């Protein structure tokens, strides 16, 4: 290894210049940086998000609920551009004091319910509509275990491997090796599970799959950090099978588009307020040739 040795000081101080690509939005304190109210649409559920893997979890869930016929799952999806600091507006911080997307306000009852953290939102919606979360105690525990596995594992894949491999201003061999090893171990965990089960929680598709797929499915297809070859993701055959099956679901295809502002323009739906927004997007794509 060739990295320069670093001796931590007795007291850490923030050096914004070391922040790399996200230096303009990262800081060591919480709270709002500016006053900005959140918009409110006409549907019972108001989502404030961006189509990162954590955001996609929730839009996929909402589209799956609508596909099952749950009219009460109609939603407005408002764009929160985290690269521009929208997550630090006073309205968003009022819903999520942690200033991370996604955040949901459930206005279907007399008192709005604010829910933050993607896993908590999935559980809230699953319990509200009685869908995608088993009710039998053993099956429910298995589903929630895989959901929590994803919530606990994502920091290694995103903030760990993703940061040091793709975003850090310096490529540090030790850091990349450490997190690459852990991500490959996680992929092996998934592959072994999916060797014995169609979906993560068993024979049925659940919120566990919705939570894991946007992260590890994207990684399996080389779409996350462009690290497919580096991590040899094609070797995980069971993860590949599961990833492909979920990607073919119509609700997943729609959910991936919502609040997307990057990638193929044809895959982007900046905000979603009506189901017909997808049709309008498709018509525009056809018209453009």
C-alpha positions as semicolon CSV with decimal commas, in nm:
position;residue;x (nm);y (nm);z (nm)
1;X;0,000;0,000;0,000
2;X;0,120;0,353;-0,077
3;X;-0,120;0,572;0,124
4;X;0,035;0,836;0,347
5;X;-0,003;0,751;0,714
6;X;-0,257;0,963;0,899
7;X;-0,245;1,032;1,271
8;X;-0,584;1,151;1,402
9;X;-0,564;1,474;1,603
10;X;-0,674;1,480;1,965
11;X;-0,988;1,673;1,867
12;X;-1,146;1,637;1,524
13;X;-1,235;1,955;1,335
14;X;-1,434;1,984;1,016
15;X;-1,233;2,059;0,703
16;X;-1,482;2,122;0,427
17;X;-1,208;2,096;0,165
18;X;-1,181;1,723;0,242
19;X;-1,545;1,661;0,155
20;X;-1,492;1,557;-0,206
21;X;-1,783;1,552;-0,449
22;X;-2,045;1,617;-0,180
23;X;-1,863;1,886;0,013
24;X;-2,133;2,139;-0,070
25;X;-2,403;1,947;0,117
26;X;-2,221;1,746;0,387
27;X;-2,174;1,902;0,729
28;X;-2,137;1,779;1,088
29;X;-2,453;1,943;1,225
30;X;-2,825;1,886;1,172
31;X;-3,115;2,122;1,116
32;X;-3,248;2,344;0,840
33;X;-3,028;2,578;0,642
34;X;-3,310;2,775;0,483
35;X;-3,684;2,831;0,502
36;X;-3,884;2,636;0,245
37;X;-4,230;2,488;0,281
38;X;-4,307;2,154;0,125
39;X;-4,570;2,143;-0,151
40;X;-4,885;1,941;-0,089
41;X;-5,087;1,770;-0,360
42;X;-5,438;1,630;-0,353
43;X;-5,368;1,263;-0,280
44;X;-5,369;1,094;0,063
45;X;-4,996;1,021;0,048
46;X;-4,733;1,287;-0,007
47;X;-4,386;1,160;-0,089
48;X;-4,075;1,378;-0,092
49;X;-3,790;1,193;-0,255
50;X;-3,531;1,130;-0,524
51;X;-3,478;0,811;-0,726
52;X;-3,174;0,689;-0,536
53;X;-3,198;0,326;-0,423
54;X;-3,365;0,434;-0,099
55;X;-3,617;0,646;-0,285
56;X;-3,695;0,372;-0,537
57;X;-3,794;0,136;-0,256
58;X;-4,094;0,351;-0,171
59;X;-4,211;0,442;-0,521
60;X;-4,198;0,073;-0,616
61;X;-4,407;-0,010;-0,308
62;X;-4,665;0,256;-0,391
63;X;-4,692;0,143;-0,753
64;X;-4,725;-0,220;-0,641
65;X;-5,006;-0,124;-0,404
66;X;-5,187;0,062;-0,679
67;X;-5,143;-0,239;-0,909
68;X;-5,322;-0,449;-0,646
69;X;-5,615;-0,209;-0,656
70;X;-5,551;-0,009;-0,337
71;X;-5,692;0,327;-0,446
72;X;-5,592;0,479;-0,112
73;X;-5,229;0,441;-0,215
74;X;-5,255;0,722;-0,471
75;X;-4,973;0,961;-0,411
76;X;-4,796;1,277;-0,512
77;X;-4,418;1,237;-0,547
78;X;-4,231;1,564;-0,510
79;X;-3,868;1,595;-0,611
80;X;-3,609;1,660;-0,339
81;X;-3,282;1,733;-0,516
82;X;-3,022;1,640;-0,257
83;X;-2,734;1,777;-0,464
84;X;-2,893;2,120;-0,438
85;X;-2,959;2,093;-0,065
86;X;-3,340;2,061;-0,082
87;X;-3,323;1,817;0,211
88;X;-3,214;2,101;0,437
89;X;-3,524;2,312;0,376
90;X;-3,729;2,377;0,690
91;X;-4,031;2,189;0,559
92;X;-3,837;1,875;0,478
93;X;-3,647;1,885;0,808
94;X;-3,985;1,912;0,978
95;X;-4,077;1,573;0,832
96;X;-3,732;1,414;0,858
97;X;-3,496;1,569;1,113
98;X;-3,220;1,349;0,967
99;X;-3,243;1,531;0,630
100;X;-3,234;1,215;0,419
101;X;-3,473;1,106;0,146
102;X;-3,732;0,963;0,130
103;X;-3,990;1,117;0,363
104;X;-4,364;1,051;0,361
105;X;-4,661;1,240;0,500
106;X;-4,975;1,026;0,529
107;X;-5,269;1,266;0,516
108;X;-5,539;1,000;0,491
109;X;-5,655;1,055;0,852
110;X;-5,754;1,354;1,062
111;X;-5,395;1,412;1,173
112;X;-5,105;1,387;0,926
113;X;-4,854;1,113;1,003
114;X;-4,490;1,186;0,923
115;X;-4,272;0,887;0,842
116;X;-3,902;0,888;0,761
117;X;-3,643;0,617;0,690
118;X;-3,727;0,402;0,388
119;X;-3,769;0,081;0,588
120;X;-4,013;0,250;0,826
121;X;-4,212;0,383;0,529
122;X;-4,235;0,034;0,376
123;X;-4,361;-0,111;0,704
124;X;-4,611;0,173;0,749
125;X;-4,755;0,120;0,402
126;X;-4,755;-0,260;0,431
127;X;-4,947;-0,247;0,758
128;X;-5,179;0,026;0,637
129;X;-5,288;-0,170;0,330
130;X;-5,232;-0,525;0,453
131;X;-5,002;-0,614;0,166
132;X;-4,647;-0,739;0,102
133;X;-4,583;-0,816;0,470
134;X;-4,682;-1,164;0,594
135;X;-4,912;-1,182;0,895
136;X;-4,811;-1,529;1,014
137;X;-4,557;-1,463;1,293
138;X;-4,275;-1,676;1,156
139;X;-4,305;-1,547;0,801
140;X;-4,340;-1,189;0,925
141;X;-4,025;-1,222;1,134
142;X;-3,837;-1,363;0,836
143;X;-3,950;-1,076;0,613
144;X;-3,859;-0,810;0,868
145;X;-3,523;-0,976;0,930
146;X;-3,428;-0,937;0,564
147;X;-3,561;-0,583;0,559
148;X;-3,344;-0,494;0,859
149;X;-3,051;-0,677;0,700
150;X;-3,072;-0,436;0,411
151;X;-3,101;-0,132;0,635
152;X;-2,794;-0,243;0,828
153;X;-2,595;-0,347;0,520
154;X;-2,657;-0,046;0,297
155;X;-2,405;0,180;0,476
156;X;-2,129;-0,064;0,379
157;X;-2,241;-0,066;0,017
158;X;-2,326;0,302;-0,016
159;X;-2,138;0,514;0,235
160;X;-1,853;0,265;0,251
161;X;-1,774;0,096;-0,078
162;X;-1,955;0,347;-0,299
163;X;-1,791;0,646;-0,135
164;X;-1,434;0,521;-0,145
165;X;-1,460;0,347;-0,483
166;X;-1,653;0,613;-0,676
167;X;-1,662;0,945;-0,494
168;X;-1,367;0,994;-0,258
169;X;-1,115;1,256;-0,379
170;X;-0,835;1,003;-0,318
171;X;-0,841;0,631;-0,397
172;X;-0,737;0,460;-0,075
173;X;-0,649;0,096;-0,130
174;X;-0,715;-0,013;0,227
175;X;-1,060;0,147;0,236
176;X;-1,167;0,010;-0,103
177;X;-1,040;-0,339;-0,020
178;X;-1,211;-0,337;0,319
179;X;-1,550;-0,240;0,183
180;X;-1,523;-0,447;-0,137
181;X;-1,465;-0,753;0,080
182;X;-1,776;-0,677;0,286
183;X;-1,995;-0,605;-0,017
184;X;-1,891;-0,932;-0,178
185;X;-1,971;-1,112;0,146
186;X;-2,316;-0,951;0,141
187;X;-2,369;-1,061;-0,218
188;X;-2,277;-1,414;-0,113
189;X;-2,528;-1,396;0,172
190;X;-2,797;-1,303;-0,080
191;X;-2,690;-1,560;-0,334
192;X;-2,701;-1,841;-0,079
193;X;-3,045;-1,733;0,039
194;X;-3,182;-1,706;-0,316
195;X;-3,044;-2,049;-0,401
196;X;-3,302;-2,196;-0,163
197;X;-3,587;-1,947;-0,200
198;X;-3,757;-1,767;-0,487
199;X;-3,773;-1,444;-0,290
200;X;-3,591;-1,327;0,020
201;X;-3,869;-1,399;0,268
202;X;-3,990;-1,717;0,097
203;X;-4,213;-1,800;-0,196
204;X;-4,382;-1,459;-0,202
205;X;-4,256;-1,115;-0,305
206;X;-4,250;-0,879;-0,005
207;X;-4,119;-0,547;0,120
208;X;-3,790;-0,724;0,187
209;X;-3,739;-0,767;-0,188
210;X;-3,848;-0,408;-0,251
211;X;-3,587;-0,284;-0,005
212;X;-3,296;-0,497;-0,122
213;X;-3,353;-0,489;-0,499
214;X;-3,279;-0,119;-0,570
215;X;-2,939;-0,155;-0,404
216;X;-2,819;-0,506;-0,476
217;X;-3,013;-0,556;-0,797
218;X;-2,851;-0,246;-0,941
219;X;-2,514;-0,371;-0,820
220;X;-2,577;-0,712;-0,978
221;X;-2,633;-0,545;-1,316
222;X;-2,325;-0,325;-1,290
223;X;-2,538;-0,011;-1,266
224;X;-2,425;0,096;-0,920
225;X;-2,090;0,278;-0,917
226;X;-2,004;0,098;-1,245
227;X;-1,842;-0,165;-1,026
228;X;-1,981;-0,480;-1,184
229;X;-1,656;-0,607;-1,329
230;X;-1,455;-0,501;-1,024
231;X;-1,678;-0,703;-0,791
232;X;-1,744;-0,987;-1,042
233;X;-2,117;-0,958;-0,985
234;X;-2,204;-1,195;-1,272
235;X;-2,082;-1,481;-1,053
236;X;-2,383;-1,448;-0,824
237;X;-2,624;-1,644;-1,042
238;X;-2,911;-1,662;-0,795
239;X;-2,899;-1,288;-0,733
240;X;-2,903;-1,237;-1,110
241;X;-3,214;-1,456;-1,148
242;X;-3,396;-1,273;-0,868
243;X;-3,288;-0,932;-0,998
244;X;-3,417;-1,004;-1,349
245;X;-3,752;-1,136;-1,222
246;X;-3,821;-0,826;-1,015
247;X;-3,709;-0,591;-1,292
248;X;-3,983;-0,730;-1,518
249;X;-4,265;-0,634;-1,285
250;X;-4,464;-0,343;-1,439
251;X;-4,495;-0,164;-1,105
252;X;-4,118;-0,183;-1,057
253;X;-4,061;-0,032;-1,399
254;X;-4,289;0,258;-1,309
255;X;-4,148;0,300;-0,960
256;X;-3,792;0,330;-1,093
257;X;-3,893;0,629;-1,307
258;X;-4,043;0,843;-1,033
259;X;-3,830;1,137;-0,913
260;X;-3,548;1,029;-1,146
261;X;-3,338;1,317;-1,282
262;X;-3,037;1,121;-1,408
263;X;-2,965;0,852;-1,666
264;X;-3,163;0,795;-1,983
265;X;-3,412;1,085;-2,024
266;X;-3,675;0,832;-2,131
267;X;-3,649;0,671;-1,785
268;X;-3,710;0,996;-1,596
269;X;-4,034;1,116;-1,442
270;X;-3,934;1,419;-1,237
271;X;-4,256;1,425;-1,035
272;X;-4,556;1,197;-1,024
273;X;-4,905;1,324;-0,941
274;X;-5,135;1,102;-1,146
275;X;-5,110;0,754;-1,293
276;X;-5,152;0,915;-1,633
277;X;-4,814;1,087;-1,587
278;X;-4,652;0,762;-1,702
279;X;-4,868;0,755;-2,015
280;X;-4,772;1,114;-2,095
281;X;-4,407;1,021;-2,055
282;X;-4,449;0,722;-2,288
283;X;-4,630;0,931;-2,547
284;X;-4,353;1,191;-2,540
285;X;-4,094;0,918;-2,589
286;X;-4,280;0,782;-2,891
287;X;-4,323;1,129;-3,039
288;X;-3,951;1,194;-3,004
289;X;-3,886;0,885;-3,215
